[in-house]
Amino acid sequence: MALKTFARVVLGISIGLAVGVGGYTFLYAGGGSYLTNNPAACANCHVMREHYDGWVASSHRSVATCNDCHTPMKMGPKGPEPDMSRMLSGHPEDVKITAPFKPAPGTPWIAAVNLSGTAWSGWNRNSEPSWASAC
């Protein structure tokens, strides 16, 4: 009987430590910010700092956040809406675009595309964009 009690205490302490350390790490790292639409959350990662700085310096800052361009859309009851189950995942490679989106006449929707067919919001004005050397 004492062995079962000891095993339960060890299991309880182990689960408590895992939840405590995981919760502390989540809070310390600002994990909750990744569940929002705040572009500053992306700058938590050193890899995204240049992209965030470019967005801040661009005209897109006043009209779009990361999810507006980098989250796939799905058709909702009122027209296209972000598919938040695939937040910030970009366009899924297994889905083929067969025809450009054409809004129904009389609706407020517009279709806009760029030359590369990707979402792109600019670059840091102090550096050359990574794709420029490939052109």
N, C-alpha and C positions, 0 to 999 in steps of 0.2 A: 504494500500500500504506500509506503514511504517513497518508493521508486516512482510510482505514478504521480505523486504530488511533486516530487523533484522535477520530473519531466515537464509537467504543466508549468511550473515556475520558470524553468529555462525557456520553454516555448513562449511564454508570456513576455519575458524580458527580451527575447530575441525579436519578437514582433514589435514590441514597444520601441526598441532601439532602431529597427528598420524604419518604422513610421516617423519617429522623431528625427532621425538623421535625414531621411528623405524630405520631410516637411521643412526642416531648416534649410536644406540645400535649395529646395524649390523657392522659398521666400528670399533667401540671400541672393540667388541668381536672378531674381525678378521674373520667375516663371509665369506668374499671372499676367505679365505684360504681353506674353505671346498669345494669349487668348483674346486679345483686343484688336482693334483696327488701328492702333497707334503705330505709325512708322518708326518712331524712336525705339520701339522694341527690337526692331531688326538690327539697330546699331549696337545692341548688347554684344553681338558677335563681331569679332574683329574683322572677319571677312567681308562684312556688309558695310563697314564704316564709309568707304569711298562711295558706294552706291547711295547711301543715306545722305552724305554730304552733297552729292550731285543732285539728288531730289530736292534737298533744302534750297539749293541755289537756282533751281529751275522754276519755270512758270507753272509746272505741274503741281507744285506744293499747294497752291490755292484751290485746285479743283479735283485732285485725285490722291488717294492713298494707295498703298501697295496692293491691297485686295482688289481695287478697281481694275487693275491690269493683269495681275498675276494669279487670280482665282478664276477657274473655269465658270462659265455661265450655264444655266439650265433654264428651260422654259417654265415659268411659273404662271399662275392664273392671271397676272397682270402684265405678262411679257417676260423678257430675259431678266434673270436675277442671279446673283452669285450662288454657286453651289458650295456652301460652307462645309460640306462633308469632305471637300477636296481643297480646302483653304490653302492658298499660296502654292499650289502644286503645278501651276501652269497648264498648258494644254496637254491632255493625256495622249501619249504617243499611239495608243491603239485605236483612237477615234479618228476617223478620216473626215476631213472637211470636203464634202462633195460639191457644195455650191456656196457662194457668198451669201451672207444673211441679207435678205431683202425685206425691209419693214413693210407691213401692210399699209396701203394708202390711207391717209387720214389719221395715222397713229403718230405719237410724238417721237418714235424711235428713229435713230439715224444709224448708219453703218459707216465706220471709219476703219481704214486699214493702213498699215505702213508698208514700206518696200520689202522688209524682210519677213513679214507675216508673224512677227513676234511682238510681245509687249516690251517696250523700251521707253524709259522716261528721261534719258539724258545721261550726262556724265559729269564728273568733277571738271569744272572749267579750267583747273590748273594742270590737268593731265590729259593725254590723248586717250580716247576710248579704246578698249582692247580690240575691237573689231576693225579699227581704222587701218592697222598695219596689214590686215588680211585682204583689204580691198585692192 
